[in-house]
Amino acid sequence: MSQHILSLHNVSKRFNEKLVLDRVSLNIQSGEIIALVGPSGSGKSTLMNAIMRTLPLSEGTILLDQTNILDYHNNKVYAQKVGMLHQQYDLVKQLEVVHNVLAGRLNRWGIWRSLLSLFKPQEIPLAQSALTAVGLSDKIYRPTTELSGGEQQRVAIARLLVQNPMLILADEPVSALDPVNAHNVLTLLTKLVREHNKTLIASMHSVEYAKTYFDRMIGIKAGKILFDLQTDQVTQQQLNTLYK
């Protein structure tokens, strides 16, 4: 069995004494494709941000690759291990697509190479390869603002391919897309994760998308885990309880 790439031990988070995560414990194996589901305010995004280290824990421990995430003192090293795909893409829309894709290399480049790349893009073959993988090779020098929402999310995925983290977190990655683009992006994302042997944890608003594209489903309500099962083992009764 694969080793645990991520382990959470009694993780809690409070905001002004309100308990948002309540002693969450999880083990994630390398290569898993996992959906976090639950009602709004259940703690899904808080859990993602805790793993990304953008929120300090109130209690508990998170281990990434057998190491406490607080022990990664170099943010660049941590960014080489964990990448995030956001709902709103986090692209600089005034820049050409190539620059947004190559932003995935900033944690590996020095400051001077990063500045130079704004004037003369560095590692263009790498960007071209990533854009080919997401079906946008012909858009490499297009202004990002000219792309559709679905295309912009694919640019964000190409940026992740360039970043090359071992763990990908996706926070409601398709909630801003129409159903056709949502299906296209989820098909592409899970395909690439499998092909590149990555691990994916995504918070999903749609249970149907979670059932269709993810192997494991974790139900969270009021900061607690209600169930943690292979997707085909989750019952309608469990989902009814989750969203009741």
N, C-alpha and C positions, 0 to 999 in steps of 0.2 A: 504493500500500500504506500502511496505517496506520503511524504512527510507533511506536517502542518505548515503551510506557508503563513497562516495567520491564526493567532489564538487570542481570544478575549476571555479574561478571568474576572468575574464579578465587577463588570464595568458599570459605573453609575455616573450620572451627570445631573446636577441641579442648576436651575436658573432661579435666583431669588427664592430659594428654599423649595421651589417646585421641582419634583423629581421627574425628569424627562427620560432618563434611562435608569432602569432598576435592576442592578446586579445581573447584567447580561453576560452570559458565558457561551462561547462558540469556538469551534475548531473548523478551519477551512483548509481543505486539501489542495495541493497544487493541481491546477488544471480544471477545477470545478467551475461551473457556470451557474450562479446562484441569483435568485430573485428575492429581494426583501419586499414583502407586501404588508399592507395594513392601512387603516384609515389615516386621514390627514392629522398631523400632530401626534402620531404614534411613536415617533422617535427615530424614524428611518434616516432622515437627513442628518440629525444629530449624531447618529452612529457613524455615518459616512465621514462627517467632519472630524469626529474623534480619531478615526483611523488616519485621516489626512494630517492630523496634528494641528488643525486650525482651531480646535477647541480643547482646552485642557480638561482632563477627567477630574471628577470630584472624588471618585474612588476607583480602585481596580487597576488592572494592568493589561496592556495590549502588546503582544509579541509579534513581530514581523520577521520571518525567516529566523526564528529562534532567538531574536534579540528584542529587548524592550525598546519600543519606538522612541522613548525619551533618550536612549543611549546613542541614537543617530544624531550626533552633534552637528554634522555637516548637512545642511538642507539640500545641497546638490546631490549628495549620495542618496538621501532618502527619496528624492524625486526620480532617481534612476531606478528605484524599486517600486514606487507607487505612482500611478497616473490617474487623473480624474477627468471624466467626461461629464460636462455640466449640461443642464437643461437649455441654457441660453448660449452655448457654444464657446463663449469667452474668446472670440476672435476680434482682431483689430480690422474692422471692415474696410477702412480706408486703404489698407495695404493690399498688395497683390497676394494671391493665394500662396505662392511659393514662400513668402515671408511668414505667413501664419503656420504653414507646415513646418518650416525650419525652426520655429519657436520651440519645438520639441527638443532641439539640440542645445538650447541655452544652458541647461544644467551640466553640459559636458564641455562647452566652449568656455574660453576665458572672455573677459570683458571686451578686449580689443577685437577678437574675432567676431563676437556678437555684434559690435558696432559696425565692423567692416561688412558684415552680411547684409546690413540694411541698405548699403550702397551697391554691393556686388554679392549676390547670394552665394553662400558657401554650400558645398556638398549638394549641388543641384541633382546629381544622379540619385541620391538617396531620397530627395523630395519627389523626384519623378517616379521612382519605384513605388513609393507610398501612395501617390495619387493614382497610379495605374491600378494598384490593388483595390482602391475604392471607386474606380471607374471615372476618374476626373483628370486623366492625363492631359487632356486638351485644354484644361482650365488653368494651367500652372501660372500663367502671367496675367490672368484676368483679375481685375479688382474684386475683392471678396464681396463687396456690397452688391455686385451684380448677380450673385448666385442666389438660388432659391433657399428656403429654410432647410430642406432635405440635403441639398448640396453643401450648405455650410456645415451641417452636422457631419457629413462625410469628410470635409476638410479637417474638422476636429478629430475624427478617427484617424486620418492620415497623420496628423500631428502626434497622436499617441503611438502610431507605428514607428515614427522617427524617434520619439522619446524612448521607446522600447522598455517599459517597466514590466516587472514580472506580475504585478497585481494591478488590475484596472478596476476602478470604482466608477460607476455611472449613476448619477443622481437624477432620476426622472428623465432619461436621455431622449425620449420621444414625445413627451407630453405637449410640446409646442408644435408638433407636426400633425398633418392630416393622416388618416388611416393608411393610405397607400404609401406615403413616405415613411410612416412609422414602421410598417412591415418591412420596407426595403432596408431601412437603417438597422433594424434588429436582425434581419437575415444576414446582412453584411457584417455587423459587429460580432455576432456569435460565430460566424464562419471564420473570421480572421482570428478570433481568440483561440478557436480549436486548431487552426492551421499553424499558429505561431506558439502553441502550447503555453498560453497565458492563463491567468485566473481572473474571472470576472464576477464582481458583486454589483448588482444593479438594484436600486430602489425603483419599484414599478407601481404606477397608479392603476394600471389595467391588469386584472387577474388573468384575463384571456391571453394577453401577451405573455405573461409569466408562464402560463400553462404551455404555450406554444413553443417558446424559445429557450426555456431554462430547465436545467436538469434537477435542481434542488430549490425548494421554496421554504422560506423562513417567514412565518407570520408574527408580526410585532403589534402589540396593542398596549397603550398606556405605558410604554417603556419596557414591557416584559415580552419574552418570547412565548407565544401561545402554542406554536408547533414548529418543528424543524424536520422536514421529510423530503424524500424524493418526490418530484412533482406529481408523478402518476399515483402516489399514495395519498395525496391530499383529498379529503372528502368535501362535499358541498356543505355538510353540517359544520365542519371546521371553519370553512370560509364564512358561513352565516354567523357563527359565533364571533369571528374576527371583526366583521363589519357591523355587528348588531348595535 
